[in-house]
Amino acid sequence: MKHLMDDRFTIRDAIVKDIDHVVGMRLRLQEHLLVSNPNVWQMSKKSVSCLSAFYKGALKDARSRLVVAEDNESGRIVGMGFGRIMEHEEHVPSRSGKIDDIWVEPSYRHKGLCQRMISELLTFFGSSKIDTIILNYVVGNLEAEAVWQRLGFSSVLITSTAKRSDVESRCRQKST
Ligand SMILES: CC(C)(COP(=O)(O)OP(=O)(O)OC[C@H]1O[C@@H](n2cnc3c(N)ncnc32)[C@H](O)[C@@H]1OP(=O)(O)O)[C@@H](O)C(=O)NCCC(=O)NCCS
């Protein structure tokens, strides 16, 4: 079935005309993350207002790749994938390919679009000889966990948050 559907969708590099759609999808992704886990940090108004400029900048940045999934029947943009090359000379490896934002519109899921967009990002990373891929996902985002595990990702670092006052009171309990 997946193969029959392949001709219906094109995965291609985003262009300036797509950026409003990309920003819309990024904001829906953020809402989805908040529903998945209410403790996740929200985007500031400033970062929301900078999103359009950020993605337009990424189109011109050789270290980034922004792809979209287009429905050939309707011309609608139904998915986005954003990856960028990270330089971190203090670590080994000194460069990695970071998958930042992946979104597929709900009625277009389970058609392999996520995997096809990831494949495009991997080709981009491969062309820069990057062998290590990294991503973050929110605890409670079950479909993300399922997709990433299926693709072979495993967790190496857990980010935890707490209210300072809660930690303080627990520290006090321990010391009394
Ligand atoms: C995660 C997401 C991008 C997957 O997109 P998709 O196009 O449906 O994924 P694919 O069709 O390429 O699925 C690939 C495989 O991942 C797994 N998978 C995908 N969605 C899943 C789900 N909801 N539950 C369990 N497994 C799932 C399946 O094994 C699937 O293969 P299959 O359809 O042959 O069973 C999509 O669900 C989405 O946009 N979710 C909200 C945003 C999000 O969480 N993004 C990731 C942030 S880190």
The ligand as an SDF file (V2000), in Angstrom:
LIG
                    3D

 48 50  0  0  0  0  0  0  0  0999 V2000
    5.8010   11.0880   14.4090 C   0  0  0  0  0  0  0  0  0  0  0  0
    5.2590   11.3750   12.9990 C   0  0  0  0  0  0  0  0  0  0  0  0
    6.1440   12.4150   12.3310 C   0  0  0  0  0  0  0  0  0  0  0  0
    5.2540   10.0640   12.1880 C   0  0  0  0  0  0  0  0  0  0  0  0
    4.8490   10.3950   10.8630 O   0  0  0  0  0  0  0  0  0  0  0  0
    4.2870    9.2910    9.8560 P   0  0  0  0  0  0  0  0  0  0  0  0
    4.4340    9.8430    8.4900 O   0  0  0  0  0  0  0  0  0  0  0  0
    2.9640    8.8330   10.2920 O   0  0  0  0  0  0  0  0  0  0  0  0
    5.3310    8.1000   10.0760 O   0  0  0  0  0  0  0  0  0  0  0  0
    5.6080    6.9130    9.0510 P   0  0  0  0  0  0  0  0  0  0  0  0
    4.3650    6.6080    8.2850 O   0  0  0  0  0  0  0  0  0  0  0  0
    6.8460    7.2100    8.2670 O   0  0  0  0  0  0  0  0  0  0  0  0
    5.8400    5.7540   10.1000 O   0  0  0  0  0  0  0  0  0  0  0  0
    7.0100    5.0400   10.1640 C   0  0  0  0  0  0  0  0  0  0  0  0
    6.8560    3.9730   11.2620 C   0  0  0  0  0  0  0  0  0  0  0  0
    6.9110    4.5660   12.5390 O   0  0  0  0  0  0  0  0  0  0  0  0
    5.9980    3.8790   13.4210 C   0  0  0  0  0  0  0  0  0  0  0  0
    4.9080    4.7710   13.8190 N   0  0  0  0  0  0  0  0  0  0  0  0
    4.5350    5.9270   13.2190 C   0  0  0  0  0  0  0  0  0  0  0  0
    3.5150    6.5080   13.9250 N   0  0  0  0  0  0  0  0  0  0  0  0
    3.2520    5.6730   14.9630 C   0  0  0  0  0  0  0  0  0  0  0  0
    2.3020    5.6930   16.0320 C   0  0  0  0  0  0  0  0  0  0  0  0
    1.4200    6.6880   16.1960 N   0  0  0  0  0  0  0  0  0  0  0  0
    2.3220    4.6720   16.9300 N   0  0  0  0  0  0  0  0  0  0  0  0
    3.2000    3.6550   16.8000 C   0  0  0  0  0  0  0  0  0  0  0  0
    4.1170    3.5720   15.7880 N   0  0  0  0  0  0  0  0  0  0  0  0
    4.1310    4.5660   14.8850 C   0  0  0  0  0  0  0  0  0  0  0  0
    5.4300    2.7300   12.6530 C   0  0  0  0  0  0  0  0  0  0  0  0
    6.2830    1.6060   12.8630 O   0  0  0  0  0  0  0  0  0  0  0  0
    5.5330    3.2260   11.2430 C   0  0  0  0  0  0  0  0  0  0  0  0
    5.5920    2.1980   10.2970 O   0  0  0  0  0  0  0  0  0  0  0  0
    4.2340    1.4850    9.8030 P   0  0  0  0  0  0  0  0  0  0  0  0
    3.2640    2.5550    9.4220 O   0  0  0  0  0  0  0  0  0  0  0  0
    4.7030    0.6330    8.6640 O   0  0  0  0  0  0  0  0  0  0  0  0
    3.7440    0.7000   10.9850 O   0  0  0  0  0  0  0  0  0  0  0  0
    3.7880   11.8660   13.0840 C   0  0  0  0  0  0  0  0  0  0  0  0
    3.0420   10.9660   13.8620 O   0  0  0  0  0  0  0  0  0  0  0  0
    3.6780   13.2460   13.6820 C   0  0  0  0  0  0  0  0  0  0  0  0
    3.7660   14.2520   12.9840 O   0  0  0  0  0  0  0  0  0  0  0  0
    3.4820   13.2990   15.0190 N   0  0  0  0  0  0  0  0  0  0  0  0
    3.3780   14.5830   15.7080 C   0  0  0  0  0  0  0  0  0  0  0  0
    4.6880   15.3430   15.6820 C   0  0  0  0  0  0  0  0  0  0  0  0
    5.8050   14.6130   16.3630 C   0  0  0  0  0  0  0  0  0  0  0  0
    5.6220   13.9770   17.3780 O   0  0  0  0  0  0  0  0  0  0  0  0
    6.9990   14.7330   15.7650 N   0  0  0  0  0  0  0  0  0  0  0  0
    8.1860   14.1430   16.2830 C   0  0  0  0  0  0  0  0  0  0  0  0
    8.7790   15.0980   17.2410 C   0  0  0  0  0  0  0  0  0  0  0  0
   10.3010   14.4850   17.9040 S   0  0  0  0  0  0  0  0  0  0  0  0
  1  2  1  0
  2  3  1  0
  2  4  1  0
  2 36  1  0
  4  5  1  0
  5  6  1  0
  6  7  2  0
  6  8  1  0
  6  9  1  0
  9 10  1  0
 10 11  2  0
 10 12  1  0
 10 13  1  0
 13 14  1  0
 14 15  1  0
 15 16  1  0
 15 30  1  0
 16 17  1  0
 17 18  1  0
 17 28  1  0
 18 19  1  0
 18 27  1  0
 19 20  2  0
 20 21  1  0
 21 22  1  0
 21 27  2  0
 22 23  1  0
 22 24  2  0
 24 25  1  0
 25 26  2  0
 26 27  1  0
 28 29  1  0
 28 30  1  0
 30 31  1  0
 31 32  1  0
 32 33  2  0
 32 34  1  0
 32 35  1  0
 36 37  1  0
 36 38  1  0
 38 39  2  0
 38 40  1  0
 40 41  1  0
 41 42  1  0
 42 43  1  0
 43 44  2  0
 43 45  1  0
 45 46  1  0
 46 47  1  0
 47 48  1  0
M  END
$$$$
